[in-house]
Amino acid sequence: MGSDGAERQNAFDNQHKAWYKYSIEEDTTTAWPLAFFAKGTPYLLWGVIPAERHLVIATGEGATLSLLGRDRLGRDMMTRVVYGARISMSIGLVGVALSLTLGILLGGLSGYYGGWLDLAIQRMIEFLSSMPTIPLWMGLAAAVPIGWPPVRVYFAITVIISFISWTGMARVVRGRFLALREDDFVMAARLAGSSELRIILRHMVPSFLSHIIASVTLSIPNMILSETSLSFLGLGIKPPAVSWGILLQEAQNVRSVALAPWLLLPGLAVVIAVLSFNFLGDGIRDAADPYGR
């Protein structure tokens, strides 16, 4: 190839590079006024109540507003973060409720009765605690059929996370029951003819209720992080359902973060939620502590 041919080839390559160059230009020629609590696209509030009012919208024909930017498919990030909060937060609450029930039930039976029942429950707890968390999540999540609808997968992931997270609560409840079952007020309740269920629920559990509340509120962030980790790895909830973990999948490569750093904003939502529950747990624990006054 001669020098003329090489020059034409370079000019052709430079022209194509210019065609595919990524650039952003700010349009300052048109103003779009904002309106708060104005009527916009109809929607269902909580999926039931028809509504038209929006927090803030851009008025004008063809105007759109994206406060937190858009993803690679042009979907509004703020809307997706809010929708993702419903699944990520509810999994934390439902999962903690299930793990709390299992922890108090099995831990209470283990500490109150002892013997072979205590031995069997403690060996099961040690077996579950000795398994690596991520491979255990991956194995249980892989057992969920691919063809299940998002709602069924949501409940399956909740059960999976709860199945792993009850062991810590059970250990705490067992230790407290071992310390309390020989106390004077428990012996007095037995002599008064109280049933074992009443002794457990009416006398023993309220004596360390503040610790249970603190453990519950600290377990909710762990549930949220667990769901986020599973969805981020592609093992949890699948699209079209939306959670914070699914949103963070968009920021898995350096190119996406470099060109669209706002895709990391769901991670900020996770941090805020975790810190909020930690502060809430500290406050509730101090308020419910019978020995703190």
VMD Tcl script that draws the C-alpha trace (Angstrom):
set ca {
  {0.00 0.00 0.00}
  {1.38 3.35 -1.01}
  {1.52 6.50 1.06}
  {-1.71 7.79 -0.50}
  {-3.52 4.58 0.40}
  {-2.25 4.70 3.98}
  {-3.39 8.30 4.34}
  {-6.85 7.46 3.02}
  {-7.07 4.50 5.42}
  {-6.07 6.67 8.39}
  {-8.58 9.32 7.40}
  {-11.29 6.63 7.13}
  {-10.41 5.22 10.57}
  {-10.39 8.67 12.19}
  {-13.78 9.43 10.66}
  {-15.28 6.24 12.07}
  {-13.75 6.93 15.47}
  {-15.45 10.33 15.44}
  {-18.76 8.68 14.58}
  {-18.62 6.35 17.60}
  {-17.17 8.80 20.08}
  {-19.19 9.08 23.32}
  {-20.01 12.69 24.16}
  {-22.56 14.64 26.18}
  {-23.79 18.08 25.18}
  {-25.81 20.27 27.50}
  {-28.90 21.88 25.97}
  {-29.40 25.34 27.46}
  {-31.87 26.61 24.86}
  {-35.02 25.20 26.46}
  {-36.25 25.62 30.05}
  {-38.44 22.96 31.65}
  {-40.28 24.28 34.75}
  {-40.68 21.88 37.68}
  {-43.97 21.30 39.50}
  {-44.43 19.67 42.89}
  {-47.41 17.39 43.68}
  {-48.72 17.96 40.16}
  {-50.79 15.60 38.06}
  {-48.89 13.29 35.77}
  {-48.97 9.73 34.48}
  {-51.67 7.69 36.31}
  {-50.42 4.92 38.61}
  {-51.59 2.67 41.45}
  {-50.51 3.74 44.94}
  {-49.34 0.62 46.84}
  {-50.59 -1.29 43.81}
  {-54.24 -0.67 44.77}
  {-55.25 3.02 44.95}
  {-55.49 4.92 41.61}
  {-53.54 8.19 41.76}
  {-52.10 10.87 39.48}
  {-50.13 13.12 41.85}
  {-46.34 12.98 41.66}
  {-43.76 14.41 44.04}
  {-42.03 16.45 41.33}
  {-42.38 16.43 37.55}
  {-41.10 18.50 34.64}
  {-43.95 20.34 32.94}
  {-44.11 20.83 29.21}
  {-44.78 18.65 26.21}
  {-42.33 15.77 26.04}
  {-40.49 16.87 29.21}
  {-38.94 14.22 31.44}
  {-37.14 14.47 34.79}
  {-34.53 12.04 36.11}
  {-33.12 13.26 39.40}
  {-30.67 10.34 39.73}
  {-30.04 9.73 36.04}
  {-31.00 6.75 33.90}
  {-29.63 3.27 33.32}
  {-28.38 1.88 30.01}
  {-31.96 1.12 28.89}
  {-33.18 4.63 29.68}
  {-35.08 3.72 32.87}
  {-35.24 6.28 35.68}
  {-32.82 5.33 38.47}
  {-34.70 7.08 41.29}
  {-37.89 5.18 40.47}
  {-36.01 1.88 40.32}
  {-34.23 2.55 43.63}
  {-37.58 3.27 45.30}
  {-39.15 0.15 43.79}
  {-36.09 -1.89 44.75}
  {-36.46 -0.73 48.36}
  {-39.78 -2.57 48.61}
  {-38.19 -5.96 47.98}
  {-34.86 -5.39 49.74}
  {-36.46 -3.92 52.87}
  {-39.36 -6.37 53.03}
  {-37.01 -9.33 52.71}
  {-35.17 -7.99 55.76}
  {-38.37 -7.68 57.80}
  {-39.97 -10.98 56.73}
  {-36.67 -12.86 57.00}
  {-36.01 -11.53 60.50}
  {-39.53 -12.50 61.57}
  {-38.93 -16.08 60.40}
  {-35.44 -16.34 61.90}
  {-36.68 -14.77 65.16}
  {-39.44 -17.37 65.41}
  {-37.04 -20.25 64.73}
  {-34.37 -18.82 67.03}
  {-36.66 -18.28 70.03}
  {-38.47 -21.61 69.54}
  {-35.43 -23.85 69.07}
  {-33.17 -21.86 71.40}
  {-35.82 -21.80 74.09}
  {-36.43 -25.54 73.85}
  {-32.69 -26.18 73.93}
  {-32.03 -24.02 76.99}
  {-35.17 -24.84 78.96}
  {-35.25 -28.63 78.65}
  {-31.57 -29.47 78.01}
  {-30.57 -33.12 77.69}
  {-30.67 -34.89 74.34}
  {-32.83 -32.13 72.81}
  {-30.22 -29.51 73.68}
  {-27.49 -31.75 72.27}
  {-29.31 -32.31 68.96}
  {-30.18 -28.62 68.44}
  {-26.66 -27.43 69.28}
  {-25.07 -29.92 66.88}
  {-27.40 -28.70 64.13}
  {-26.47 -25.08 64.90}
  {-22.77 -25.92 64.82}
  {-23.18 -27.73 61.50}
  {-24.93 -24.75 59.89}
  {-22.46 -22.26 61.39}
  {-19.45 -24.22 60.14}
  {-20.52 -24.09 56.49}
  {-19.20 -21.19 54.35}
  {-21.99 -18.68 53.83}
  {-21.59 -17.84 50.15}
  {-21.33 -21.47 48.90}
  {-24.30 -22.42 51.09}
  {-26.32 -19.53 49.61}
  {-25.27 -20.57 46.11}
  {-26.26 -24.18 46.70}
  {-29.68 -23.35 48.15}
  {-30.38 -20.64 45.55}
  {-29.44 -23.03 42.74}
  {-32.19 -25.36 43.97}
  {-34.82 -22.72 43.10}
  {-36.37 -23.66 39.70}
  {-35.56 -21.21 36.92}
  {-39.15 -21.08 35.68}
  {-40.62 -19.81 38.94}
  {-42.33 -16.39 38.85}
  {-40.61 -13.48 40.66}
  {-43.04 -13.57 43.62}
  {-42.32 -17.24 44.33}
  {-38.58 -16.68 43.96}
  {-38.88 -13.77 46.40}
  {-40.38 -16.00 49.08}
  {-37.86 -18.75 48.34}
  {-34.92 -16.36 48.82}
  {-36.51 -15.10 52.05}
  {-36.76 -18.65 53.39}
  {-33.19 -19.42 52.32}
  {-31.78 -16.40 54.15}
  {-33.91 -17.11 57.24}
  {-32.82 -20.75 57.27}
  {-29.21 -19.64 57.69}
  {-29.70 -16.66 60.01}
  {-31.60 -18.18 62.95}
  {-28.59 -19.86 64.56}
  {-27.21 -16.72 66.24}
  {-30.55 -15.88 67.85}
  {-30.96 -19.48 69.02}
  {-27.56 -19.41 70.74}
  {-28.41 -16.16 72.53}
  {-31.84 -17.41 73.68}
  {-30.38 -20.73 74.85}
  {-27.74 -18.99 76.96}
  {-30.32 -16.72 78.57}
  {-32.68 -19.62 79.29}
  {-29.88 -21.62 80.90}
  {-29.16 -18.66 83.20}
  {-32.81 -17.90 84.01}
  {-34.42 -21.32 84.47}
  {-33.04 -21.67 88.01}
  {-33.76 -18.07 89.10}
  {-36.11 -17.36 91.99}
  {-38.92 -15.82 89.91}
  {-38.99 -18.87 87.58}
  {-39.09 -21.26 90.57}
  {-41.86 -19.18 92.12}
  {-43.88 -19.36 88.89}
  {-43.49 -23.13 88.83}
  {-44.62 -23.44 92.45}
  {-47.62 -21.23 91.65}
  {-48.73 -23.77 89.05}
  {-47.92 -21.81 85.88}
  {-47.60 -23.84 82.72}
  {-44.25 -24.11 80.99}
  {-45.47 -22.05 78.03}
  {-46.59 -19.25 80.37}
  {-43.28 -19.35 82.24}
  {-41.37 -19.00 78.97}
  {-43.52 -16.32 77.32}
  {-44.67 -14.37 80.39}
  {-41.61 -14.48 82.64}
  {-38.42 -15.55 80.86}
  {-38.61 -13.90 77.43}
  {-39.58 -10.39 78.72}
  {-36.57 -10.40 81.07}
  {-34.17 -10.12 78.11}
  {-36.56 -8.51 75.62}
  {-34.21 -5.56 75.08}
  {-31.48 -7.90 73.91}
  {-33.88 -9.62 71.51}
  {-34.97 -6.26 70.09}
  {-31.38 -5.20 69.59}
  {-30.53 -8.50 67.89}
  {-33.56 -8.22 65.61}
  {-32.80 -4.68 64.48}
  {-29.17 -5.61 63.88}
  {-30.23 -8.71 61.93}
  {-32.35 -6.72 59.47}
  {-29.26 -5.06 57.88}
  {-27.65 -8.49 57.57}
  {-30.74 -9.75 55.75}
  {-30.66 -6.75 53.40}
  {-26.97 -7.30 52.69}
  {-27.58 -11.01 52.13}
  {-30.32 -10.38 49.57}
  {-28.21 -7.70 47.88}
  {-25.25 -10.08 47.67}
  {-27.32 -12.92 46.23}
  {-29.00 -10.70 43.63}
  {-25.68 -9.03 42.76}
  {-24.16 -12.47 42.09}
  {-27.15 -13.43 39.95}
  {-28.38 -16.07 42.40}
  {-31.21 -14.17 44.04}
  {-34.24 -12.40 42.64}
  {-34.30 -12.20 38.85}
  {-35.57 -9.42 36.56}
  {-38.20 -8.12 35.89}
  {-38.36 -7.88 39.68}
  {-36.28 -5.01 41.03}
  {-34.09 -4.99 44.15}
  {-30.97 -3.08 45.14}
  {-28.81 -6.09 44.31}
  {-30.24 -6.30 40.79}
  {-29.61 -2.57 40.29}
  {-26.00 -2.97 41.39}
  {-25.49 -5.57 38.66}
  {-25.42 -2.67 36.22}
  {-22.21 -1.40 37.87}
  {-20.25 -4.65 37.72}
  {-17.67 -3.42 35.19}
  {-15.29 -0.48 35.22}
  {-16.63 0.94 31.98}
  {-20.14 1.38 33.38}
  {-18.81 3.06 36.53}
  {-16.56 5.37 34.50}
  {-19.28 6.46 32.06}
  {-22.28 6.35 34.44}
  {-21.18 6.64 38.09}
  {-24.79 7.21 39.18}
  {-25.35 3.46 38.71}
  {-23.64 3.04 42.10}
  {-26.42 4.98 43.88}
  {-28.29 1.77 44.94}
  {-25.20 0.95 47.00}
  {-25.65 4.27 48.80}
  {-29.26 3.29 49.53}
  {-28.01 0.04 51.08}
  {-25.53 1.94 53.28}
  {-28.20 4.40 54.46}
  {-30.67 1.59 55.26}
  {-28.08 -0.42 57.21}
  {-26.94 2.59 59.26}
  {-30.56 3.60 59.95}
  {-31.47 0.18 61.31}
  {-28.32 0.10 63.44}
  {-29.17 3.48 65.00}
  {-32.80 2.41 65.45}
  {-31.70 -0.78 67.20}
  {-29.45 1.12 69.60}
  {-32.27 3.50 70.50}
  {-34.89 0.78 71.01}
  {-32.47 -1.31 73.07}
  {-31.77 1.61 75.40}
  {-35.50 2.40 75.72}
  {-36.49 -1.24 76.43}
  {-33.61 -2.10 78.78}
  {-35.13 -2.68 82.26}
  {-31.70 -2.25 83.88}
  {-30.89 1.02 82.13}
  {-32.96 3.26 84.39}
}
mol new
graphics top color blue
foreach p $ca { graphics top sphere $p radius 0.5 }
foreach p [lrange $ca 0 end-1] q [lrange $ca 1 end] { graphics top cylinder $p $q radius 0.2 }
display resetview
